[in-house]
Amino acid sequence: MKVRLAWVLVLAGLTSLVRAGDSPRVQEAMRAMFMRIEAQNDRWYKDGDFPRIVQALRFQSDLYPESEDVLTNLGWMLSNIERDPETILVYAAYRRRFPNNPNSPYPEANHYFLKKAYDRIPALLEPSLKLKEKPHPNSYRILAHAYDRLGLLADSERVWMEYLKLLPNDAPAKLNLEKVRRKRAGGK
Protein backbone atom coordinates (compact mmCIF):
# COMPACT_ATOMS: atom_id res chain seq x y z
CA MET A 1 0.00 0.00 0.00
CA LYS A 2 2.83 2.43 0.87
CA VAL A 3 4.57 1.71 -2.44
CA ARG A 4 1.38 2.35 -4.40
CA LEU A 5 0.79 5.64 -2.53
CA ALA A 6 4.39 6.67 -3.22
CA TRP A 7 3.92 6.02 -6.95
CA VAL A 8 0.74 8.09 -7.01
CA LEU A 9 2.48 10.98 -5.23
CA VAL A 10 5.48 10.84 -7.56
CA LEU A 11 3.29 10.75 -10.63
CA ALA A 12 1.06 13.53 -9.36
CA GLY A 13 4.10 15.70 -8.65
CA LEU A 14 5.56 15.06 -12.08
CA THR A 15 2.22 15.82 -13.70
CA SER A 16 2.24 19.28 -12.12
CA LEU A 17 5.82 19.78 -13.31
CA VAL A 18 4.86 18.92 -16.86
CA ARG A 19 2.11 21.49 -16.79
CA ALA A 20 4.60 24.11 -15.63
CA GLY A 21 6.49 23.93 -18.95
CA ASP A 22 8.92 22.02 -21.07
CA SER A 23 12.14 23.10 -19.42
CA PRO A 24 15.18 20.83 -19.75
CA ARG A 25 14.85 19.88 -16.06
CA VAL A 26 11.25 18.78 -16.57
CA GLN A 27 12.17 16.81 -19.66
CA GLU A 28 15.01 15.12 -17.79
CA ALA A 29 12.72 14.33 -14.85
CA MET A 30 10.17 12.80 -17.21
CA ARG A 31 12.83 10.71 -18.96
CA ALA A 32 14.11 9.47 -15.61
CA MET A 33 10.60 8.62 -14.45
CA PHE A 34 9.79 6.72 -17.62
CA MET A 35 13.09 4.84 -17.44
CA ARG A 36 12.26 3.87 -13.86
CA ILE A 37 8.78 2.71 -14.85
CA GLU A 38 10.24 0.71 -17.74
CA ALA A 39 12.75 -0.96 -15.42
CA GLN A 40 9.95 -1.80 -13.00
CA ASN A 41 7.79 -3.11 -15.85
CA ASP A 42 10.65 -5.40 -16.89
CA ARG A 43 10.83 -6.78 -13.36
CA TRP A 44 7.04 -7.29 -13.21
CA TYR A 45 7.11 -8.96 -16.63
CA LYS A 46 9.73 -11.46 -15.46
CA ASP A 47 7.60 -12.08 -12.35
CA GLY A 48 4.45 -12.52 -14.46
CA ASP A 49 2.71 -9.58 -12.77
CA PHE A 50 0.97 -8.37 -15.92
CA PRO A 51 -1.86 -6.44 -14.18
CA ARG A 52 0.74 -4.15 -12.58
CA ILE A 53 2.35 -3.55 -15.97
CA VAL A 54 -1.04 -2.61 -17.39
CA GLN A 55 -1.55 -0.21 -14.49
CA ALA A 56 1.86 1.41 -15.04
CA LEU A 57 1.26 1.70 -18.79
CA ARG A 58 -2.10 3.35 -18.12
CA PHE A 59 -0.33 5.88 -15.86
CA GLN A 60 2.23 6.52 -18.58
CA SER A 61 -0.51 6.89 -21.16
CA ASP A 62 -2.34 9.42 -19.00
CA LEU A 63 0.84 11.41 -18.46
CA TYR A 64 2.17 11.19 -21.98
CA PRO A 65 -0.82 10.60 -24.30
CA GLU A 66 1.16 11.41 -27.43
CA SER A 67 3.50 8.45 -26.92
CA GLU A 68 2.93 5.86 -29.61
CA ASP A 69 5.19 3.42 -27.77
CA VAL A 70 3.20 3.59 -24.55
CA LEU A 71 -0.12 3.14 -26.32
CA THR A 72 1.02 0.23 -28.44
CA ASN A 73 2.72 -1.41 -25.44
CA LEU A 74 -0.48 -1.04 -23.45
CA GLY A 75 -2.53 -2.58 -26.27
CA TRP A 76 -0.05 -5.43 -26.66
CA MET A 77 -0.05 -6.17 -22.94
CA LEU A 78 -3.86 -6.12 -22.76
CA SER A 79 -3.97 -8.50 -25.71
CA ASN A 80 -1.37 -10.66 -24.02
CA ILE A 81 -3.64 -11.15 -21.01
CA GLU A 82 -6.68 -11.67 -23.26
CA ARG A 83 -8.50 -8.46 -22.45
CA ASP A 84 -9.62 -7.98 -26.04
CA PRO A 85 -12.33 -5.35 -25.57
CA GLU A 86 -9.83 -3.08 -23.79
CA THR A 87 -7.18 -3.86 -26.39
CA ILE A 88 -9.46 -2.70 -29.18
CA LEU A 89 -10.31 0.50 -27.28
CA VAL A 90 -6.61 1.31 -26.80
CA TYR A 91 -5.71 0.60 -30.43
CA ALA A 92 -8.71 2.56 -31.73
CA ALA A 93 -7.76 5.51 -29.51
CA TYR A 94 -4.21 5.31 -30.85
CA ARG A 95 -5.49 5.30 -34.45
CA ARG A 96 -7.79 8.28 -33.81
CA ARG A 97 -5.09 10.20 -31.92
CA PHE A 98 -2.65 9.92 -34.84
CA PRO A 99 -4.83 10.10 -37.98
CA ASN A 100 -2.00 11.29 -40.22
CA ASN A 101 0.40 8.58 -39.13
CA PRO A 102 0.14 5.85 -41.78
CA ASN A 103 1.10 3.23 -39.19
CA SER A 104 -1.48 4.12 -36.54
CA PRO A 105 -4.15 1.69 -37.80
CA TYR A 106 -1.69 -1.20 -37.98
CA PRO A 107 -1.82 -2.44 -34.35
CA GLU A 108 -5.62 -2.64 -34.43
CA ALA A 109 -5.62 -4.29 -37.87
CA ASN A 110 -2.95 -6.76 -36.80
CA HIS A 111 -4.98 -7.61 -33.70
CA TYR A 112 -7.98 -8.40 -35.91
CA PHE A 113 -5.77 -10.39 -38.27
CA LEU A 114 -4.51 -12.56 -35.42
CA LYS A 115 -8.13 -13.08 -34.31
CA LYS A 116 -9.07 -13.99 -37.94
CA ALA A 117 -11.53 -11.09 -38.09
CA TYR A 118 -10.41 -10.34 -41.65
CA ASP A 119 -13.50 -8.33 -42.52
CA ARG A 120 -12.46 -5.59 -40.05
CA ILE A 121 -9.06 -4.99 -41.68
CA PRO A 122 -9.76 -3.28 -45.04
CA ALA A 123 -11.60 -0.32 -43.50
CA LEU A 124 -8.65 0.26 -41.19
CA LEU A 125 -5.76 -0.12 -43.62
CA GLU A 126 -7.05 1.06 -47.01
CA PRO A 127 -7.02 4.76 -45.98
CA SER A 128 -3.39 4.48 -44.86
CA LEU A 129 -2.35 3.37 -48.36
CA LYS A 130 -3.62 6.66 -49.73
CA LEU A 131 -1.56 8.88 -47.43
CA LYS A 132 1.46 10.72 -48.78
CA GLU A 133 3.73 8.87 -46.36
CA LYS A 134 3.35 5.15 -46.99
CA PRO A 135 2.69 2.70 -44.15
CA HIS A 136 5.03 -0.02 -42.99
CA PRO A 137 5.20 -2.99 -45.39
CA ASN A 138 3.32 -5.15 -42.88
CA SER A 139 0.19 -3.07 -43.49
CA TYR A 140 0.26 -4.09 -47.15
CA ARG A 141 0.97 -7.70 -46.27
CA ILE A 142 -1.87 -8.22 -43.81
CA LEU A 143 -4.31 -6.25 -45.98
CA ALA A 144 -3.50 -8.38 -49.03
CA HIS A 145 -3.74 -11.58 -46.98
CA ALA A 146 -7.03 -10.42 -45.43
CA TYR A 147 -8.51 -9.78 -48.88
CA ASP A 148 -7.31 -13.22 -49.99
CA ARG A 149 -8.95 -14.90 -47.00
CA LEU A 150 -12.15 -12.97 -47.64
CA GLY A 151 -12.17 -14.20 -51.24
CA LEU A 152 -11.64 -10.67 -52.58
CA LEU A 153 -8.88 -11.77 -54.89
CA ALA A 154 -8.88 -8.70 -57.18
CA ASP A 155 -8.29 -6.49 -54.14
CA SER A 156 -5.60 -8.82 -52.84
CA GLU A 157 -3.84 -8.69 -56.21
CA ARG A 158 -4.10 -4.88 -56.29
CA VAL A 159 -2.54 -4.53 -52.83
CA TRP A 160 0.28 -6.95 -53.63
CA MET A 161 1.00 -4.98 -56.81
CA GLU A 162 1.03 -1.67 -54.89
CA TYR A 163 3.37 -3.21 -52.36
CA LEU A 164 5.72 -4.54 -55.02
CA LYS A 165 5.99 -1.05 -56.52
CA LEU A 166 7.52 0.01 -53.20
CA LEU A 167 9.64 -3.11 -52.62
CA PRO A 168 10.09 -4.81 -56.00
CA ASN A 169 12.61 -7.37 -54.76
CA ASP A 170 10.43 -8.90 -52.04
CA ALA A 171 10.42 -12.56 -53.11
CA PRO A 172 7.65 -13.75 -50.71
CA ALA A 173 5.40 -10.94 -51.94
CA LYS A 174 5.99 -12.02 -55.55
CA LEU A 175 5.06 -15.58 -54.61
CA ASN A 176 1.90 -14.39 -52.86
CA LEU A 177 0.92 -12.30 -55.88
CA GLU A 178 1.36 -15.32 -58.15
CA LYS A 179 -0.69 -17.47 -55.76
CA VAL A 180 -3.53 -14.92 -55.86
CA ARG A 181 -3.34 -14.74 -59.65
CA ARG A 182 -3.57 -18.55 -59.88
CA LYS A 183 -6.63 -18.52 -57.61
CA ARG A 184 -8.24 -15.83 -59.75
CA ALA A 185 -7.62 -17.96 -62.81
CA GLY A 186 -9.42 -20.85 -61.14
CA GLY A 187 -6.39 -22.73 -59.88
CA LYS A 188 -5.05 -23.29 -56.41
PyMOL commands that set and color helices and strands:
alter all, ss='L'
color gray80, all
select helices_A, chain A and resi 2-20+24-47+50-63+68-80+84-97+106-114+118-129+137-150+153-166+171-184
alter helices_A, ss='H'
color red, helices_A
deselect
rebuild
show_as cartoon
